Structures are given as C-alpha cells and as structure tokens.
Amino acid sequence: MSSTPSPPLLRRVPPEVWVGLAWCVAAGYPAVRLGGDASQHPGAAAHGGWAFTLADTVVAFAGAALVRRLPVLSVVLLLIAAFTETDGWAGGAQVPPGALLAVDVALCLITATRPRRTSRAAFTLVMALLVAHIGMVHGNTVGIFTGTHIGSADGAALLALVAWLVGRSGRQNREHAAALGARAAEEAVTAERLRIAREMHDTVAHSLGIVALQAGAARRVIDRRPERAKQALGEIEAAGRDTLAALRRMLVALREADGEASAPVPQGLADLDRLAGATTAAGVRVEVRRRGEPGPLPPEVDLAAFRIVQESVTNVVRHADTDACVVAVDHRTAGELSVEVTDRGRGLGPVRGAGGGFGLAGLRERVALLRGEFEAGPLPGGGFRVAARLPVPVAVSASVPGSSGSSGSSGSSAGEAGA
C-alpha cells in the first residue's frame, strides 16, 4: 500500500485554528493565574465582568476566521480584542506582550503565506496601533518610548517584530523552494530535449545518411550493374524500416510523456497479450494469469491497469536481469480490480522505475487519483513486485453479469506468441 508522508503539523492545522488557540491561551492564562475570581479582575468588573470577556472573544474569533480571506481586517479585529481585554483586566495602559499572542500568530502566518504588500500593511498596522494606544493612554504621541510601562510596550512591539521576521523567513524559504523546483523542471525539459536530439542524431541522421549514399550508388549503377542496384535498394529498405521503427518508439515515448492518446497505442487490458508478445520478442517471457470473470471496466480504470502492467514489465526488461515475469489480473473481488507484476530477477540497479518518464512515482500518483492502493518493492526471496488495487463501481462491474471470461487461473503465456 502506498504511503504518503504527512505534512508538518503547522500545515495540517488551518491558520484560523492557530490564531484561535493563541487567543484562548492569551485570554485564559490570566484567569487561571488569578483563580477564576472575577472580583480580582478590576477591569473585567468595570466593563461588565465575564460577559465583556466573552464579547472580546467573539471579536477575536471573528478576526481569526478572516485571517486568510481578509488578513488586514483580521489583524484589526484581533488588535481591538487584545487591547480592550488588556484594559479590562489591568485597568490601565499596561500591554503585556502575551496579550498580543493571537495578533503575533496571525501576523506571522499572514507574512508567511500572503503577498509582501499585505504582510507589510499588517505589520505597519500592528506597530502603529500599538504606538498610538500607549501614547494615547499616557498623553504622548510616542508612548512606546515613554510612560510607566515602557518594558511591557517594548516587549509587545519586539514580539510583533519577531513574529513578522519569522513569517518573512518562512515565506522566503517557500519561495526559494519553489524557485528550485521551477529550475529543476526547466533543467529536466532541457535534458529531455538534449536526449531526443542525441537519439535523432544517432538513429535518424545516421540512417538517412546511409539511404542517401545507397540511393546515389543505385542511381549510378542501375544501368550497368542492376544486381548492385538491387542490393543498394535492399539496404535502403532495411535502413528505412529501422528508422521508422526508431521514430515510432520515440513518438510513443513522447505521447506517454505528454499524456496524449492515439489509436496504435494499447488502451486497456484487452491488449495485454499483445504487450506480452512484444516483450517476449525483446527477450523476457511474460506469463499472463487471469483470475475471475472479467467484466466491463470504466475507461480510466482499464487504462490505468494497463499502464501499471506496461510500466512494470518495461522495468523488468530494463532493470530486473531476468528472462521471465508474471502478470496477474484478478477480477474475483466485487468492486475491485487487482493487478500484480512479479519477477525473480536480481536487479541491475538500486532503484527501479526511477529513470525517465513516469516510473513508479507516476504509477503511484495514477492509482491515488483513482482512490486505489499501490505497492512496489523487493520480494523477500529476491525479485520485485508491483501491485495495485483499483476500485470499480459496483454498478459498472455488475452491469454485464454474463460477460465472457475465464474463471480461475488461466495462464496466457507470451512465450508461445513468438517474435
């Protein structure tokens, strides 16, 4: 079964939840510290007790809910709630740094995920409102530097600056990773173009050169030495066939890379025998075993099953260092199609399917899109196994209950197909 690494906790939890939790911590800590007695909270008593705190919490949660959609408004609401709650409890101008915890968390997340203009606006708003609030209470427009609670104000401003810098660093790291990914994609495209150019030069250019030389020789001797002209024409024919076969292989590879479909390319499990015969001609005997009665399959499932077998068999030919493999197709489980490709080769490299094209990663993604299960790995006794279970809608699988097929295990050996 395929296993996808879980994203970090910071990404799994929505930003709104982080901001809401930060508010709960900032608002709940003083209550726990003072034992939950409203009489010990002069600010809360003056403003209506816990009902006032509840109203502040509603405003703060509204700000948390808007942190992604309207980040600047979210910061405004969180600042209003934090400053009002602080005044209610402390009864003065004191702004403990912890009171702005939700604001700092929101500022950090906004800076990390939103455009630079938005993050700068949010940071400027936080600092401006903090300075204006302290200055208004102390009757000084630069209250952050004067007054009796300089330490608290400076601490709140410093934490806001740290939150903004942390978010900025996270955004820069993400942008750097995205730039590296884009550069890697560009390099992969360039490498693929160079590979195609090399193949074109090594096959097509060489063959066309032979064709041109032989055609010129045939033209010169066709009257005086007809046998030599016939020989040259035969060599031209052979070179043309080889070139055409190489071009077809290249075009098939390009179609696979671009996700295109064409009539000559097999499209479903009905083409397994043909694939097995072609692979046998390449030197690896493929045995196809069918279990259960095959029924109608959705086109995407049929195509995905064939692609899994095709890529797995190709990996056997390229990497397994063996002369045989087994393909098993199981229809016996209702609502599910299972395909499995196994071999007993020792392998020619540390990783299979890691070359060009989709490889095992592409197969895993294809199966995941169909909400199936995918497994790939070495066998305990040697060899390699690729298996996939693809869901089939019951309505589709049961629509033709009497469809023809061979039950049990039928070995359709590609070794008898010949080259």
Order of alpha helices (4+ residues) and beta strands (2+ residues): alpha-alpha-alpha-alpha-alpha-alpha-alpha-alpha-alpha-alpha-alpha-beta-alpha-beta-beta-alpha-beta-beta-alpha-beta
